[in-house]
């Protein structure tokens, strides 16, 4: 155990954001929602959310909201995420997702 912890610990390099734990993903979604509340650029929010995986942005935000509700996020944070989720419902599906 000493060798693995002190002498030669595992180093993670170039780890994809989609491998984050659900709490970190939820925090990231909250940051995207905060940025969206300032710039109202839904296309940019979708691009930012696409870093978290190939799921639809609405699903990524929905999962983050479910986690946030159970973990005691503030009402203001939940409102930001729910506003983003509501606006994503009207976003053109052809523009969602990453590159082809």
C-alpha positions in Angstrom: 0.0 0.0 0.0 2.9 2.4 0.7 4.2 1.8 -2.8 0.9 2.6 -4.4 0.1 5.7 -2.4 3.5 7.3 -1.9 6.2 5.9 -4.2 4.2 5.3 -7.4 0.6 6.6 -7.2 -1.7 6.3 -10.2 -1.8 9.4 -12.3 -4.8 10.1 -14.4 -4.0 11.9 -17.7 -6.5 13.1 -20.3 -9.5 11.7 -18.5 -12.7 12.5 -20.4 -15.2 14.7 -18.6 -17.9 12.0 -19.2 -16.1 9.8 -16.7 -16.8 12.3 -13.9 -18.9 11.2 -10.9 -22.5 12.4 -10.8 -21.8 15.1 -8.2 -19.1 16.7 -10.4 -21.3 16.4 -13.5 -24.1 18.1 -11.6 -21.7 20.9 -10.5 -20.6 21.3 -14.2 -24.3 21.4 -15.3 -24.9 24.1 -12.7 -21.9 26.1 -14.0 -23.3 25.8 -17.6 -26.7 27.0 -16.3 -25.1 29.9 -14.5 -23.3 30.9 -17.7 -26.4 30.5 -19.8 -28.3 32.8 -17.4 -25.8 35.5 -18.2 -25.3 35.1 -21.9 -28.6 33.4 -23.0 -26.6 31.5 -25.7 -28.4 28.2 -25.8 -26.2 26.8 -28.6 -23.1 27.4 -26.4 -24.8 25.7 -23.5 -25.5 22.7 -25.6 -21.8 22.6 -26.7 -20.7 22.8 -23.1 -23.0 20.0 -22.1 -21.8 17.8 -24.9 -18.5 17.4 -23.1 -20.4 15.2 -20.5 -21.3 12.5 -23.0 -23.4 11.5 -26.0 -26.7 11.8 -24.2 -29.1 14.5 -25.2 -28.5 17.7 -23.3 -32.0 17.6 -21.8 -31.2 14.2 -20.3 -27.9 15.4 -18.9 -29.6 18.4 -17.2 -32.5 16.2 -16.0 -30.1 13.8 -14.3 -28.2 16.7 -12.7 -31.5 18.2 -11.4 -32.5 14.9 -9.8 -29.2 14.6 -8.1 -29.2 18.3 -7.0 -32.7 18.0 -5.5 -31.6 15.1 -3.4 -28.4 16.7 -2.3 -29.7 20.0 -1.0 -28.6 22.4 -3.7 -30.1 25.8 -3.1 -33.4 26.9 -4.7 -31.5 29.5 -6.7 -29.2 26.8 -8.2 -32.2 24.5 -9.0 -34.0 27.4 -10.6 -31.0 28.0 -12.9 -30.8 24.4 -13.9 -34.6 24.0 -14.4 -34.6 27.2 -16.6 -31.9 25.7 -18.7 -33.8 22.4 -19.0 -37.0 24.2 -20.0 -35.2 26.2 -22.7 -33.4 23.0 -24.0 -36.9 21.5 -24.7 -37.4 24.1 -27.5 -33.9 23.9 -28.9 -33.7 22.5 -32.5 -32.8 18.8 -32.3 -30.7 19.0 -35.5 -28.3 21.3 -33.7 -27.9 19.2 -30.5 -25.0 16.9 -29.9 -21.4 17.2 -30.9 -19.7 17.0 -34.2 -20.8 14.4 -36.8 
